[in-house]
């Protein structure tokens, strides 16, 4: 008998937001928050840089210049202002 095999699933980009001239991307696969500068047309104008790495990250909001991330562990993390 062959045992059922379920591969581990880890999604990539979960949240994509813009604020202050940057594109922010949360990535569950990397447990990180990245950002890239935007040009005057709103297109990415540079490489992604890691803003922070967490135990996990799902989506994010950018209230009043801050960064708040939701994690897979049902937590909400304030990353910075």
Backbone as a printed PyTorch tensor [residue, N CA C, xyz], in Angstrom:
tensor([[[  0.8340,  -1.1750,   0.0000],
         [  0.0000,   0.0000,   0.0000],
         [  0.8810,   1.2410,   0.0000]],

        [[  0.5190,   2.2320,  -0.7930],
         [  1.2660,   3.4840,  -0.8680],
         [  0.6210,   4.4950,   0.0740]],

        [[  1.4600,   5.1140,   0.9200],
         [  0.9370,   6.1220,   1.8390],
         [  0.6520,   7.4140,   1.0860]],

        [[ -0.3970,   8.0930,   1.5060],
         [ -0.7220,   9.3970,   0.9130],
         [  0.3510,  10.3920,   1.3230]],

        [[  0.7220,  11.2220,   0.3900],
         [  1.7390,  12.2450,   0.6530],
         [  1.1430,  13.6030,   0.3500]],

        [[  1.2010,  14.4930,   1.3220],
         [  0.7320,  15.8530,   1.1140],
         [  1.9400,  16.7800,   1.2420]],

        [[  2.3430,  17.4020,   0.1340],
         [  3.4950,  18.3070,   0.2170],
         [  3.1770,  19.5150,   1.0810]],

        [[  4.1940,  20.0080,   1.7450],
         [  4.0240,  21.2230,   2.5480],
         [  3.7050,  22.3770,   1.6170]],

        [[  2.7350,  23.1680,   1.9750],
         [  2.3570,  24.3180,   1.1590],
         [  2.7260,  25.5850,   1.9010]],

        [[  3.4980,  26.4310,   1.2760],
         [  3.8650,  27.7100,   1.8630],
         [  3.6780,  28.7610,   0.7860]],

        [[  2.6570,  29.5920,   0.9270],
         [  2.3970,  30.6070,  -0.0930],
         [  3.5230,  31.6300,  -0.1830]],

        [[  3.5800,  32.3150,  -1.2790],
         [  4.5700,  33.3690,  -1.4910],
         [  4.0260,  34.7010,  -1.0140]],

        [[  3.8660,  35.6500,  -1.9340],
         [  3.3840,  36.9850,  -1.5880],
         [  1.9300,  36.9170,  -1.1370]],

        [[  1.6630,  37.4910,   0.0290],
         [  0.2990,  37.5160,   0.5580],
         [ -0.3060,  38.9080,   0.4970]],

        [[  0.4850,  39.9050,   0.8120],
         [ -0.0090,  41.2760,   0.8310],
         [  0.8460,  42.1540,  -0.0480]],

        [[  0.1970,  43.0280,  -0.7970],
         [  0.9040,  43.9900,  -1.6380],
         [  0.2370,  45.3420,  -1.4260]],

        [[  1.0000,  46.3170,  -0.9360],
         [  0.4620,  47.6490,  -0.6530],
         [  1.4670,  48.7020,  -1.1120]],

        [[  0.9860,  49.9270,  -1.3380],
         [  1.8770,  51.0370,  -1.6420],
         [  1.6940,  52.1370,  -0.6020]],

        [[  2.8000,  52.8030,  -0.2780],
         [  2.7710,  53.9080,   0.6670],
         [  4.1020,  54.6440,   0.6070]],

        [[  4.0260,  55.9770,   0.6230],
         [  5.2370,  56.7890,   0.7180],
         [  6.2450,  56.5480,  -0.3760]],

        [[  5.7910,  56.2410,  -1.5830],
         [  6.7000,  56.0220,  -2.6930],
         [  7.3360,  54.6450,  -2.7460]],

        [[  6.7900,  53.6950,  -1.9740],
         [  7.3140,  52.3350,  -1.9590],
         [  6.1930,  51.3230,  -2.1910]],

        [[  6.5480,  50.1850,  -2.7500],
         [  5.6910,  49.0160,  -2.8580],
         [  6.1260,  48.0710,  -1.7460]],

        [[  5.1900,  47.6540,  -0.8950],
         [  5.4760,  46.7250,   0.1950],
         [  4.8680,  45.3730,  -0.1330]],

        [[  5.6230,  44.3010,   0.1130],
         [  5.1640,  42.9460,  -0.1780],
         [  5.4450,  42.0690,   1.0400]],

        [[  4.3810,  41.4590,   1.5790],
         [  4.5840,  40.4790,   2.6480],
         [  4.6620,  39.1090,   2.0040]],

        [[  5.5910,  38.2860,   2.4720],
         [  5.8150,  36.9640,   1.8910],
         [  5.8370,  35.9010,   2.9730]],

        [[  4.8360,  35.0190,   2.9510],
         [  4.8070,  33.9130,   3.9100],
         [  5.9580,  32.9480,   3.6640]],

        [[  6.2790,  32.7110,   2.3960],
         [  7.3350,  31.7720,   2.0490],
         [  8.6880,  32.1650,   2.6020]],

        [[  8.9170,  33.4760,   2.7460],
         [ 10.1820,  33.9700,   3.2890],
         [ 10.0280,  34.5000,   4.7120]],

        [[  8.8070,  34.4860,   5.2420],
         [  8.5040,  35.0520,   6.5650],
         [  9.0970,  36.4510,   6.6890]],

        [[  8.9200,  37.2500,   5.6290],
         [  9.5610,  38.5610,   5.5680],
         [  8.6450,  39.6080,   4.9580]],

        [[  8.9870,  40.8540,   5.2400],
         [  8.3580,  41.9980,   4.6010],
         [  9.4230,  42.6760,   3.7440]],

        [[  9.0930,  42.8940,   2.4720],
         [ 10.0080,  43.5180,   1.5320],
         [  9.4230,  44.8370,   1.0450]],

        [[ 10.2850,  45.7000,   0.4890],
         [  9.8000,  46.9050,  -0.1630],
         [ 10.7020,  47.2360,  -1.3460]],

        [[ 10.1190,  47.9670,  -2.3000],
         [ 10.8650,  48.4410,  -3.4690],
         [ 10.3930,  49.8610,  -3.7560]],

        [[ 11.3050,  50.7450,  -4.1630],
         [ 10.8980,  52.1090,  -4.5040],
         [ 10.0500,  52.1080,  -5.7790]],

        [[  9.1450,  53.0830,  -5.8670],
         [  8.3070,  53.2490,  -7.0460],
         [  8.7330,  54.4940,  -7.8170]],

        [[  8.5990,  54.4360,  -9.1430],
         [  8.8870,  55.6270,  -9.9400],
         [  7.6460,  56.5160, -10.0190]],

        [[  7.7160,  57.6030, -10.7580],
         [  6.6110,  58.5590, -10.8300],
         [  5.3610,  57.9820, -11.4850]],

        [[  5.4840,  56.8380, -12.1520],
         [  4.3420,  56.1850, -12.7890],
         [  3.7610,  55.0650, -11.9320]],

        [[  4.3630,  54.8200, -10.7700],
         [  3.8850,  53.7650,  -9.8830],
         [  4.4710,  52.3950, -10.1560]],

        [[  5.4850,  52.3410, -11.0190],
         [  6.1520,  51.0740, -11.3210],
         [  7.3530,  50.8870, -10.3900]],

        [[  7.6600,  49.6360, -10.0760],
         [  8.8320,  49.3540,  -9.2460],
         [ 10.0790,  49.9080,  -9.9290]],

        [[ 10.8960,  50.6160,  -9.1680],
         [ 12.0690,  51.2860,  -9.7330],
         [ 13.3640,  50.8060,  -9.1020]],

        [[ 13.3600,  49.6370,  -8.5360],
         [ 14.5660,  49.1150,  -7.8990],
         [ 14.3170,  47.7210,  -7.3640]],

        [[ 15.3430,  47.1690,  -6.7710],
         [ 15.2620,  45.8200,  -6.2180],
         [ 14.4650,  45.8100,  -4.9200]],

        [[ 13.9000,  44.6460,  -4.5950],
         [ 13.2610,  44.4660,  -3.2970],
         [ 14.3250,  44.4580,  -2.2150]],

        [[ 14.0410,  45.1260,  -1.1200],
         [ 14.9090,  45.0440,   0.0540],
         [ 14.0880,  44.4900,   1.2080]],

        [[ 14.7120,  43.6610,   2.0250],
         [ 14.0200,  43.0940,   3.1810],
         [ 13.9180,  44.1660,   4.2580]],

        [[ 12.6830,  44.4580,   4.6850],
         [ 12.4530,  45.4160,   5.7680],
         [ 12.6270,  44.7300,   7.1100]],

        [[ 12.0540,  43.5230,   7.2270],
         [ 12.1740,  42.7490,   8.4590],
         [ 11.8500,  41.2900,   8.1780]],

        [[ 12.3000,  40.4330,   9.0590],
         [ 11.9570,  39.0130,   8.9960],
         [ 11.2770,  38.6590,  10.3090]],

        [[ 10.1680,  37.9050,  10.2120],
         [  9.3840,  37.5180,  11.3760],
         [  9.2910,  36.0000,  11.4380]],

        [[  8.6830,  35.4760,  12.5010],
         [  8.4320,  34.0360,  12.5560],
         [  7.4590,  33.6330,  11.4660]],

        [[  6.4760,  34.5050,  11.1900],
         [  5.5250,  34.3110,  10.1060],
         [  4.9070,  35.6560,   9.7680]],

        [[  4.3750,  35.7790,   8.5720],
         [  3.6840,  36.9980,   8.1590],
         [  2.6600,  36.6120,   7.1000]],

        [[  1.5080,  37.2470,   7.1860],
         [  0.4620,  37.0010,   6.2010],
         [  0.2190,  38.2950,   5.4240]],

        [[ -0.6240,  39.1490,   5.9270],
         [ -0.9480,  40.3950,   5.2230],
         [ -0.4520,  41.5770,   6.0390]],

        [[ -0.6110,  42.7670,   5.5150],
         [ -0.1640,  43.9580,   6.2040],
         [ -1.0820,  45.1260,   5.9000]],

        [[ -1.0470,  46.1150,   6.7780],
         [ -1.6840,  47.4100,   6.5520],
         [ -0.6380,  48.4680,   6.8610]],

        [[ -0.8230,  49.6380,   6.2610],
         [  0.1420,  50.7300,   6.4210],
         [ -0.5780,  51.9770,   6.9330]],

        [[ -0.9910,  51.9840,   8.2110],
         [ -1.7300,  53.1200,   8.7500],
         [ -0.8170,  54.2940,   9.1120]],

        [[ -1.1130,  55.4600,   8.5950],
         [ -0.4040,  56.6910,   8.9760],
         [  1.1110,  56.5410,   8.9800]],

        [[  1.6630,  55.9000,   7.9690],
         [  3.1050,  55.7510,   7.8690],
         [  3.6840,  54.6090,   8.6730]],

        [[  2.8540,  53.8850,   9.4180],
         [  3.3180,  52.7330,  10.1890],
         [  3.1660,  51.4580,   9.3820]],

        [[  3.6160,  50.3650,   9.9510],
         [  3.4760,  49.0520,   9.3250],
         [  2.9440,  48.0970,  10.3860]],

        [[  1.7970,  47.4650,  10.0860],
         [  1.2100,  46.4840,  10.9830],
         [  1.0230,  45.2080,  10.1830]],

        [[  1.5300,  44.0960,  10.6960],
         [  1.4710,  42.8220,   9.9800],
         [  0.6230,  41.8180,  10.7450]],

        [[ -0.1890,  41.0620,  10.0010],
         [ -0.9130,  39.9270,  10.5660],
         [ -0.0740,  38.6870,  10.3050]],

        [[ -0.0020,  37.8110,  11.3030],
         [  0.7990,  36.6010,  11.1620],
         [ -0.1020,  35.3790,  11.0830]],

        [[  0.4680,  34.2500,  10.7210],
         [ -0.2930,  33.0100,  10.6700],
         [ -0.6000,  32.4830,  12.0560]],

        [[  0.0660,  33.0010,  13.0540],
         [ -0.1540,  32.5450,  14.4360],
         [ -1.2440,  33.3520,  15.1220]],

        [[ -2.0890,  34.0210,  14.3380],
         [ -3.1930,  34.8230,  14.8500],
         [ -2.7210,  35.9960,  15.6990]],

        [[ -1.5380,  36.4950,  15.4250],
         [ -1.0090,  37.6600,  16.1070],
         [ -1.0250,  38.8520,  15.1490]],

        [[ -0.9390,  40.0190,  15.7280],
         [ -0.7550,  41.2400,  14.9400],
         [  0.5170,  41.8840,  15.4720]],

        [[  1.4280,  42.2460,  14.5790],
         [  2.7270,  42.7680,  14.9540],
         [  2.9080,  44.1720,  14.4230]],

        [[  3.2400,  45.1310,  15.2950],
         [  3.5960,  46.4690,  14.8570],
         [  5.0750,  46.4400,  14.4820]],

        [[  5.3660,  46.6870,  13.2070],
         [  6.7320,  46.6170,  12.7290],
         [  7.4390,  47.9540,  12.8820]],

        [[  6.7620,  49.0510,  12.6420],
         [  7.3920,  50.3570,  12.8030],
         [  6.4630,  51.4640,  12.3970]],

        [[  6.9000,  52.6780,  12.6910],
         [  6.1380,  53.8630,  12.3110],
         [  7.0070,  54.8170,  11.5400]]])
